Amino acid sequence: MARYRGPRVKIVRRLGELPGLTSKVPNRNYPPGQHGPAAFNQKLSQYRVRLQEKQKLRYNYGISEKQLLSYVRQARRAKGPTGEILLQMLEMRLDSIVFRLGFAPTIRAARQYVSHGLISVNGQRMTIPSYQCTPQEVIKSTSKPVVEYCQAFAGTIPSHLTVEKATTTGKIQRAVTRSQIGVTINELLIIEFYSRKG
């Protein structure tokens, strides 16, 4: 199975807060495993530090290793800082935008809503979660009860998006910037990880 379907809180305990993976909060602040709190103080190798940053990105956005490698290659070809372009591409995916608008509790749930045909882009039903959104596109949810439920627990909406709760419609005002990305991550380590792999 390419997509992770195991316990999500265990991943959060190992890698840190991942808002796109789960809204649950772990009740222990040390990594999982038989060594318990002793594992919290162990020294990490350079490879492991880079690997954990890469895994943070993968689990938060719910993408496979193959998809992430494809995004890294696209980001390398584009003009500008590779790490920022990579994060921007992942953040402008339709499932990420649906999550940031507060239409879903996690990116995983947003992907399900999109694939079930509950989201439309510019009036046309869209069933591709990896669709790259562009500025001025209008995203609408056709499942009003789901949106009302999610918006009761939604956090702050990023400034590059606007939401009309009455019509369950959101609009992308502009492309996302590095400061608006909701996950704490060092993208340079991810680029280093893939440059060493070749």
N, C-alpha and C positions, 0 to 999 in steps of 0.2 A: 504494500500500500504506500503510495507516494505521500498522501496527506496525513498529517498527524491526527489521531483520534483518541489518544490516551489521556491520562489525567493532566489537566491544564494547570492546576495550582502547583503541582510538582515542578513544572517548567518555570513558573513565576518565582518559586523559591530558589531555583538554580540560577536563573538569569536576571532576575529583578523585575520591576513593574512593566507589564506589557498590556496596555489598555485595549489593544485590538484583539488579544487572545481571549481574555476573560475579564469579567467585572468583579470576580471574587477576590477577596483579600486573604492571603495565607495567615494562619494564626501562629506560625513559627518563623523566625527571621534567620534561619540557617538552612543550608542546602539539604536536599533529601539524601537518604542513604544510611547505611549501617554505622557510619562513623559519627553521625550526628553533628553537634556543634564543633567538634574537632576539625571537620572538613572546612569550616568557615575561615580558619586562620592559616590554611596551607598556602604555600607560595605557588603562584601560577606561572607556567612557562609562557614565553612569548607566543608560541603557537596556540596555546589554549585561550589566551586573552583574545587573539584575533578570531579564533573559532567561535567563542562565546558571543562576540559582537555580531558575527555573521548569523549565528543561530537566533539571536534576538530579532534580527530583521526578518528572517524566515518565519519564525513562529508568530510574530506580531501581525504580519501581513498574510499569513496562511498560504505561502507559496512553496512550491517544490524547489529542490536544488537546481534542477534543470531550468526552471523559469527564472530563478535568481541569476544564474549564470548568463542567461540570455539578456536580462536587463543590464547586467554589468557590461556585457559586450556592446549593447546599444549606447550605454552611457559613455563608454570609451570613445566611440565614434563621434559623439556629439561635441560641439564646441563648448568650452567652459569647464569648471571643476567637476571631475567625474563623480565624486562622492555626492555632491549636492544634486547633480542631475539624476543620479540613481534614486535618491530619496524622493525627488520631485516626481519621477515617473511612477514610483510605487504609491505615492500619496494621491496622484491624479487618476488612479484606477477607479472604476465605477464603484466597486465594493467599499473602497476606502472613503470615497466621497459620501456614500450613503451612510456609513458609520459616523463620519464627522458631522453630517447634518442632523444627527440624532434620530435617524429613522430606524436604527438597529442598535441593540446593546453591545455587539461586538462585530468585528470585521467578518468573522465566521458566519454570524447570523445574516449580515448584509449580503454575503455571497449567496446564501440560500434564498433570500428574498429576490435577488436579481435573477437567479437561475429558475425560480418558480414564476417569473414573469410579473412580479408585483411592482416593478420599477419601470418608469418610462423616461426617455431622454428626448427632449424637444417634441413631445407628443407621440413618439414612437416607442412601443414596448421593446425593452432591451433585455436579453437573457444571457449576456456575456459579461461575467464579473470583471474580466481583465480589460474591458473597453477603456481606452485612454480618453478621459474627458478633457475638454478644452474650455477656456474662458467664454462666458456668456451663454453656456448651455444651461438649460432648465431641467432639473431632475424632479420628478413627481412620483409619489407613492400612491398606488391605488388601494392599498389596505389601510384605511384610516384608523381602525381600532389598534392595529399593531404600532402605528406611528404615535398615537396618543399614549399608549402604554410606555413606549421607549422614551418619549420626550419628558415624561414624568421623572425619569432617572438620568436624562442626558446632561452632560457637562456643558461647558461654555462652547459656543460655536466659533470656530476660527474666523478671523476678520476677512479672509478671502472668500467666504461663503455668506449667503443671506438666506433666511428661512421665513416662509409665511406659514405659520402653524394652522391657520384657518383652512387653507387650501392644501395643506401637506405638500408644499412645493418649495424647492430650494434652487438657488442660482449660484453659479460659479462666477464671481466677479473678476477674478484674475488668477494667475498661476500661483501656486503655493510657494512661500519663501522658506528658507532654512529655519528661521526662528519660529515659524508656525507649525512645525512638525511636532506631533504630540508624544513621540517616544524618545527617550534619552539614549542616544547612540553615537558612537564615534565612527563615522562613515569611512574615514581614512584607513582605519584598521581593516575594514572589509575589503577595500581596494587592494591593500597590501596582501591580504590573505589570498585573493585571486591572482595577483601578479606573481606571487611565489609559486602558485600551482601551475602557472603557465597558460 
